[in-house]
Amino acid sequence: MQVVAGSFVLDLSSSTKLMGIVNLTPDSFSHDGLLKKNKDPQIHVKFIKKLISQGADIIDIGAESTRPGAKKITSKEEIKRLLPTLKVLIPNINVPVSLDSYKLDVIHAALDSGVSIINNIQGLKVTKGLLKLIRDYKVALVLMHMRGTPQNMHLKASYDDVLNDIMTELEGALDFCLDFGLKKDRIIIDPGIGFAKSPEQNNHVLKHLNMFSAFNVPILVGTSRKSFLGKAVGNMEKDRLAATAASVSVSILKGANIVRVHDVAFMKDVITVTDLIKNS
C-alpha cells in the first residue's frame, strides 16, 4: 500500500509513518501553539526541522485550533498565519507537508505554496471544489470523520452503532471521491478519534480499528494527548505521554498506517518497536 502526495510516494507496506504535529496557533489544546511564543517563520522552520531529524515522515501544519469549543478564525487570518512559514519551509525540507484545514481558499493558497497533503477534518462534507484542487495539484487527501463542527461536535455523539455508523459515513465520502475520479492511492481515511465521540466510543473505535481496513486505503489515527486519554489516567495534556504511547501502539497493531503525534522523538521509538513486533 502506498500514498502518492505530490512528488512524494510514501510506502506503507512495512513501516508505520509518523506525522508530526505543528500548531501555528496561539490556542492549541496541547499548549504547544508556536504563535503563542514567537511569530518568526525561521524559528518555526527550525522547530520543524528538529521534528524531521527526530523521525517525522510527514509534517502536519494547522493554523486554526480544532479543540472542542475552539474559536473560529477567518480564512484571511488563517492564511496570514500559514503562508510566511510555508514559503520558507517547503523549499528547505524533503518530507511532505500536510495542511490541517477545511476552508477552500486556505487550501488553495497552501497548495500554491507546495503542500502535498490536505488533512480535512470535515471529511464527510468534501465538495467537488475541493476534489478539483486535489486532482489538479496531484496531492493526497485525508478524509476525517467528524459530525458537526469543533464548536458543536460534542452534541453530535449519538450513534445507533458507533462503529458501523462511522464506517457508513466515511464510505459515503470515499465513494464520492472515487466517483469524482480520485485514485485510492491519493486518499487516506481517519476515524476522527476525539471528534464527535465520547471517551467510551473512542476506545471502542480503536479496539476495532482493523475493520476500517475493508476500505483498502491507508488509515491515519490521531490520539496524541487527547482528552479521552486524560479521562482514563486522570491527568492534563502535558502529562499524557505514556497514555499516548499506549494508544499509538494499539492503533498500529490494529491497522493504522500513519499516526499523528506531538512528541515525535518519543513516539518514533514506540513505532519502531511496535512495527518490529507486528512484522515479526
Backbone hydrogen bonds, N-H to C=O, Kabsch-Sander energy under -0.5 kcal/mol:
donor,donor_aa,acceptor,acceptor_aa,energy
3,V,10,L,-1.9
4,V,185,D,-3.2
5,A,3,V,-0.6
5,A,8,F,-3.0
6,G,138,K,-1.9
8,F,5,A,-2.2
10,L,3,V,-3.0
11,D,9,V,-0.7
12,L,1,M,-2.7
12,L,10,L,-0.6
17,K,257,N,-2.6
19,M,17,K,-0.6
19,M,259,V,-3.0
20,G,18,L,-0.6
20,G,58,I,-3.0
21,I,261,V,-2.4
22,V,60,D,-2.6
24,L,22,V,-0.8
24,L,62,G,-3.2
25,T,23,N,-1.3
31,H,28,S,-1.6
34,L,23,N,-3.2
35,L,25,T,-1.0
36,K,25,T,-0.9
36,K,33,G,-1.4
37,K,34,L,-1.2
38,N,34,L,-2.5
43,I,40,D,-0.8
44,H,40,D,-1.7
45,V,41,P,-2.7
46,K,42,Q,-2.0
47,F,43,I,-2.0
48,I,44,H,-2.5
49,K,45,V,-2.8
50,K,46,K,-1.5
51,L,47,F,-1.6
52,I,48,I,-2.1
53,S,49,K,-2.3
54,Q,50,K,-1.5
55,G,51,L,-0.5
55,G,52,I,-1.2
56,A,51,L,-2.1
57,D,18,L,-2.4
58,I,18,L,-1.8
59,I,96,P,-2.2
60,D,20,G,-3.0
60,D,58,I,-0.5
61,I,59,I,-0.6
61,I,98,S,-3.2
62,G,22,V,-2.1
63,A,100,D,-0.5
69,G,150,P,-3.1
70,A,67,R,-2.3
78,E,74,T,-2.3
79,I,75,S,-2.8
80,K,76,K,-2.1
81,R,77,E,-1.9
82,L,78,E,-1.8
83,L,79,I,-2.4
85,T,82,L,-0.8
86,L,82,L,-2.3
87,K,83,L,-2.7
88,V,84,P,-1.0
89,L,85,T,-2.9
90,I,86,L,-2.2
92,N,89,L,-2.1
93,I,90,I,-1.0
98,S,59,I,-3.9
98,S,96,P,-0.5
99,L,117,I,-2.8
100,D,61,I,-3.1
100,D,98,S,-0.6
101,S,99,L,-1.2
101,S,119,N,-0.9
107,I,103,K,-2.8
108,H,104,L,-2.5
109,A,105,D,-1.9
110,A,106,V,-2.4
111,L,107,I,-2.5
112,D,108,H,-1.9
113,S,109,A,-0.8
114,G,110,A,-0.5
114,G,111,L,-1.2
115,V,110,A,-1.7
116,S,97,V,-2.6
117,I,97,V,-1.6
118,I,140,A,-2.5
119,N,99,L,-3.3
119,N,117,I,-0.6
120,N,118,I,-1.0
120,N,142,V,-1.7
121,I,119,N,-0.8
123,G,120,N,-0.7
123,G,144,M,-1.0
124,L,144,M,-0.5
125,K,122,Q,-2.0
126,V,123,G,-0.9
131,L,127,T,-2.2
132,K,128,K,-2.3
133,L,129,G,-1.4
134,I,130,L,-2.4
135,R,131,L,-2.6
136,D,132,K,-3.0
137,Y,133,L,-2.6
138,K,134,I,-0.6
138,K,135,R,-0.5
139,V,134,I,-1.6
140,A,116,S,-2.4
141,L,186,R,-2.8
142,V,118,I,-3.2
143,L,141,L,-0.6
143,L,188,I,-3.1
144,M,120,N,-1.8
144,M,142,V,-0.8
145,H,190,D,-2.4
146,M,144,M,-0.6
152,N,149,T,-0.9
153,M,149,T,-2.3
155,L,152,N,-2.2
156,K,153,M,-2.0
159,Y,157,A,-0.6
165,D,161,D,-3.2
166,I,162,V,-2.1
167,M,163,L,-2.3
168,T,164,N,-2.5
169,E,165,D,-2.4
170,L,166,I,-2.6
171,E,167,M,-2.4
172,G,168,T,-1.7
173,A,169,E,-1.5
174,L,170,L,-2.9
175,D,171,E,-2.7
176,F,172,G,-1.8
177,C,173,A,-1.8
178,L,174,L,-2.5
179,D,175,D,-2.8
180,F,176,F,-1.4
181,G,177,C,-0.9
181,G,178,L,-0.6
182,L,177,C,-2.1
186,R,183,K,-1.9
187,I,184,K,-1.6
188,I,141,L,-2.6
189,I,218,P,-2.7
190,D,143,L,-2.3
195,F,192,G,-2.2
196,A,194,G,-0.6
202,N,198,S,-2.6
203,N,199,P,-2.2
204,H,200,E,-1.9
205,V,201,Q,-2.5
206,L,202,N,-2.3
207,K,203,N,-2.3
208,H,204,H,-1.5
209,L,206,L,-1.4
211,M,208,H,-2.0
212,F,209,L,-2.1
213,S,210,N,-1.4
214,A,211,M,-1.6
215,F,212,F,-1.7
216,N,213,S,-1.7
220,L,189,I,-3.1
221,V,258,I,-2.2
223,T,221,V,-0.5
224,S,260,R,-0.9
226,K,223,T,-2.1
229,L,226,K,-1.2
230,G,226,K,-1.3
231,K,227,S,-2.4
232,A,228,F,-1.3
233,V,229,L,-2.2
234,G,230,G,-2.6
235,N,230,G,-0.6
239,D,236,M,-1.7
240,R,237,E,-1.6
244,T,240,R,-2.6
245,A,241,L,-2.4
246,A,242,A,-2.1
247,S,243,A,-2.0
248,V,244,T,-2.7
249,S,245,A,-2.4
250,V,246,A,-2.3
251,S,247,S,-2.4
252,I,248,V,-2.2
253,L,249,S,-2.3
254,K,250,V,-1.8
255,G,252,I,-1.6
256,A,251,S,-2.8
257,N,219,I,-2.5
258,I,219,I,-1.9
259,V,17,K,-2.3
260,R,221,V,-2.3
261,V,19,M,-2.7
261,V,259,V,-0.6
264,V,262,H,-1.5
267,M,263,D,-2.5
268,K,264,V,-2.2
269,D,265,A,-1.2
270,V,266,F,-1.5
271,I,267,M,-2.8
272,T,268,K,-2.5
273,V,269,D,-2.3
274,T,270,V,-2.3
275,D,271,I,-3.0
276,L,272,T,-1.9
277,I,273,V,-2.3
278,K,274,T,-2.9
279,N,275,D,-2.6
280,S,277,I,-0.9
